Amino acid sequence: MAFNTYNNNTADSASPPPSLDVKDADFVIDLGNLELALGYKFNDHALVREAFVGERAQVMIEGKLVRQPNQRLPILGDSVLKTAFWDTNFTKDELCAASCKRFDSFSSNRSLAKEGCYLYIHTMIVCVDGKRYWEKKKWTGEERTTAVASTIEAVIGAVWIDSHQNIETVKSAINGLLGAGKC
């Protein structure tokens, strides 16, 4: 379902995009479980809701049009993950190649998806209509890996924004999400 013709500022005949509620009972439970794993409590629940949208269609979250919910936060989260890792590991007496190999090992889509599945992240991803992604879609292994890894990166991006770019808070959340000692 695409909503490319919808414009938030005009009264055209296109249907507005679906809306996702941060007070949805399933989302509230998922949010609590996520916050427990991260060791971080979100202030902006709409930001977390955006992180769990598994489609690239437009969606309304708390009255705000989000045009690319599954693209913005994962891109940011990927960069923040790199920043957190290198901030922690820059001063270690280790060859750059060894550090790069260690980073690539734990930050690959396969590794991120594996950690995400331990936390049941794959069950929290939703379509723009609010239905659980895994209930609606027949995922191939690669699609699932990519979706879960992107969602992990989106959560990291959400923590970065929500914590007002506090790198120590992000590192702590990453260690909660991916296992102690990663950052």
N, C-alpha and C positions, 0 to 999 in steps of 0.2 A: 504494500500500500504506500504510494508516494503522494506527498502533498506539496510538490514543487510549485504549484500555482498559487498556493495560499500566501497572502500578504497580510500581515498583522495590521497594516495601516489603511487598508482599503476595504470597501464593502463589496467585494466581488462575489460571485455565486459559488465559488469553491467552498467545500466544507472545511471548517477549522480542523486542525489536527486533534487527535485524541488527547485527553488529559490524564495525567497520573497524579495520584494523591499521596502525599507523604504521611497521611494518617491511615492508609490502608493497613488492615490488620497483619497481613503477611509481611508487608514491608517493615512495619514496626518490629516484628519478631526478628526478621533478617538484620535490621539495623542494630538491634540489641546484641545479637550474636556477633556481628562484625565488630562492634565497638569493644566487646569483651576480648576478642582475639587481638585487636589492634592495641588495646590499652589506651584508647583515645575516644573521647566523646565528642561527636560532631555538634557544632552550633547550627550549621546550615543543612538541614535535612534534604532540601531540594537538590543540593549539590550531590549528595550521596545517591539520591533517586536517579539523577542523571547518569551517574557512574554505572548503574545497573541496567540501563536500557541497551538491549542487544541488537538494535536495528538502527539503520541510518536514516530513517524517516523523521520528519519533524514531530515534535510532541510538546504539549503544554505541561509545565510542572509549576504548580503554585501560581498560576496565572501568567507565567513567563514563557514565551515561545523559545524553545531550544531547537535550533536548526540542525545541528549535527551532534546528537547526544553521544554517539559511540565513536567519535573521532577526536574531539577536542581534549577531553580529559586523558585518554590513553597516550596521546602524543606528549602532553605535559608530564604525565606520570613517568613515562619512559625517560625523559630528560632528568627529572627529579631523582629517579632511582640511580642514574649514573652519577649525578652530583653528590648524592648521599654516600654512595660507595667510595668515590674518589676523595671526598672530604675526610672520610675515616681512614682510608688506606694510603693516602698520598705520602705520609711520612714514614711508612713502614719500609724497612730495609729489605726490599724485594725487587727483583727485576721487573721492569714494566711488562714484559711478556707474560710472566707468571701472574701478575695482578690482572692483566687483561683476560687471560685464560680463566682465572677464578671468577671474574665478573661475568664473562660470557657463559660460563657453566651454570651459574645460578640465575641469570637473567634471561635465558633463552625462553622462547614461548613454551617449550616442552616442560622446563623446570617450573616456570611460573604457573602453568596450568596444573601441574602435579600438586604443588603447594595449595593452589586454589581449590582443587577438588578435595583435599584433606579438610578444608574449612567449608565444604559444600557450596562454594561460590557458584558453581555451575547450576545449582538449583535456585539461585537468587536472581539470575538474569531474566529480565522480562522483555516482552514485545511492547510496542507502543500502545497496544490495547490493554496492557496490564496483565495479560496471561503469561504464565511461566514459559520461557523460551523452549525449554527441553520438553514441555508437554505438547507444544504446537509443531515443532520442527523435528525432522529426522536428521540428526547430526551425523556427519561422518566424523571420524577421529580427528582429522585435521581441522575441520570447522569448529569442533568443540575446543580443541587445544587453543586455536586462535581467539575464540570468543572468551574463554576463561582467562587467558593471558592478558588480553586487552582490558578485561574488567579489573584484573589485579592492578594493571597500570593506571586505570581510571581511578581506582580507589586511592592509590598513592598520590595522584594529581589532586584529588579532592581533599586529602589530608593537607597537602601543601597549601592550597588556597584557604581552606578553613582555619588552618593554624597561623595564618598571616605570614607564610613563608618561613616558619620556624624549622630550621634544618634538624635540630636535635629532636624535636617532636616527631618529625617525619622519620628520622632514623629509628626511633623507638617503635613507631607504628610498623615500619618495614620489618623490623626484627620480630614483632608480634605476628605479622602476616606471613613472612617467609621463613621464620626460624631464627633463633638467636645467633648473633655473630655475623650476620650478613652485612650490616652497616654499623 
